[in-house]
Amino acid sequence: MKQLSKLSIVGYGAGDLANNLAFTLSTTYLLLYYTDVAGISAAAAGTLFLLVRFFDAFADIFAGRIVDRTFHRKLGKFRPFILFGGLPLLIMSALTFSVPAGWSHDGKLAYAYLTYAGLGLAYSLVNIPYGSLAGAMTQQPAERAKLGAARSCGSLIVGSGLLFFITPLTKQGAAQLQPLFTALTISFVVAGMALYLLTVFTTREVVHRDVTKVTFKQSLATLKGNRPLLMLCISSLLMLTASTGLSTIQVYYLRDVLQNVSLAQPMAIVNVVLAVVVIVLTPAMVRRWGKKALYLMAGGLVMAGSLLVIFTPHSMTNLAFTGLVVSLLGVQVMNIVVWALEADTVEYGEARTGVRTEGIIYSLFSFTRKMGQALGGAVMAYAIASAGYVRSDAGQSEATIQGLQLAAGLVPLVLCGLGMAIMRFYKLTDIAHAEIVAEIKARQAVTASVDSRETAIHADRR
C-alpha cells in the first residue's frame, strides 16, 4: 500500500484542529466559565460533567451504529458526517458558552445541562466518523503514526493557542470574560467549518471492505473476543481521566497555586516546541520501539511530572512549572500513539470475523474515553470544591492552595500508573498486527480469485 500524500495528512489533521475548537475549549475552560462567569457552583458543575459525559458515552455507541450503517457512493462512510455535522457542532459550542446572565442558579444549571448535552451529541456524530477515517486511509503502522501525529497537531495548535492568548486573561472579572468567550466561539464557527471542508476534500478511504453496510449482529461479533480493544479501552479510560483532570485544573494551578497565570504563555511556547519534536520523531520512534512501548513511555512521563507537582513547594515556581510541562508532554505523546493503537484493533476484529467495523469499534473506544473525560472533569471539580475554592480577587487560603496542588499531581499519578499496568499485558504488538494484515490480504486475494473464476464460468455458460 502506497504512502499517504502530504496533503491528505495535513487535511486529516485539519479535522482534529476543527474538533478541538469545540473540544479543547470546553475541557480547558468550561468549568472555569461555569464557576467564574455563569455563577454555577463547582460541586453542581462536577455533577453536570459526570452525568452529561456519561450520556455522551452512550451517544458514541449510537453514533458508531449510524456510521456502520451508512455508505455514500462518492464520499464513503465517514466524510458525510464531517461535512454535514461540523456546523451544528460548532454552533452548539458557542451556545454552551452563552449561559443567560439574568437567570436564576437553577435556570442557568438547566441551560448548562441542555447545551452541554447537545454539544456532546453533536461531537459524537462528527468525531466518531473522523476517528474511524484514519483506519480506512491506510493499514501501514508508520503511516497511521503520521495520521496520529497530524491529529495531535490539531489539538496542540488549539490547546497552545488558548493557553498563550486566553489563559492570561482569566484573571479578569466575569463582565469581561463573557464577551471574550462569545467572540471566541463565534470566530471558531467560521474557522472550524473551513477546516472541516479541507478534511472532506483532501482525504480518501482506500482500505478494502467486503461489507459496506454492517448489521448490528456483525458489529457485536467483531467486538466479542477483541481482547486488545478491551484492554486499550480500559487503559485509555484511566489515562484520559488523568489527562482531562490535568487539563481541567491547569488554569487553577497556574493562577491560584503558583500565583503566576502569565506562566501560561511560556508553557504554550515550550509545549509547541516539544510537540513539534515529538510529532516529527513519532513515526521513527514507532518503527524502533513499537506503539505499545511508546505508549508506556508516555505514561511514565506523566507520572514523573506528577511527582514534581506534588512534592515541589509552590514557592519554587520554576521546578513546579517543569513538572507540569513534563506531565503535559507525556499526554502529547500518549495522544499520538493511542489512535494508531485503536486503528490496529480494527484489523484484529476483521481477522476474527471477516467483517470490518471501524464505526462500532471506534465508538466503543470513544465511549470509554468519554467516560474518562466525565470522570476527569468531575473528579477535579469535586477536588476544587473540597479544597474550598471560591472565586475571589483576594486569592485563596493556604489550605485551598495545598488542596489544589495535591489534586493536580496525585490524580494523574495514580491513574496513569493503573493504565500502564494494564497495557503491560497488551499482546497486539506491531509484529502481530503485520501478521494479521497479511492474513486479511491473503484471504481477500483468495476470495477475489474465486469470484473471478465464478464470473468467468457464468460468462462461458452465457
ABEGO torsion letter per residue (X at the ends): XBBBBAAAAAAAAAAAAAAAAAAAAAAAAAAAAAAAAAGBBAAAAAAAAAAAAAAAAAAAAAAAAAAAABBBAAAEAAAAAAAAAAAAAAAAAAAAAABBAABBAAAAAAAAAAAAAAAAAAAAAAAAAAAAAAAAABABAAAAAAAAAAAAAAAAAAAAAAAAAAAAAAABBAAAAAAAAAAAAAAAAAAAAAAAAAAAAABBBABBBABABBBAAAAAAAABGBAAAAAAAAAAAAAAAAAAAAAAAAAAAAAAAAGBAAAAAAAAAAAAAAAAAAAAAAAAAAAAAEAAAAAAAAAAAAAAAAAAAAABBAABAAAAAAAAAAAAAAAAAAAAAAAAAAAAAAAAAAAAAGBBBAAAAAAAAAAAAAAAAAAAAAAAAAAAAAAGBBBBAAEBBAAAAAAAAAAAAAAAAAAAAAAAAAAAABABBAAAAAAAAAAAAAAAAAAAAAAAAAAAAAAAAX
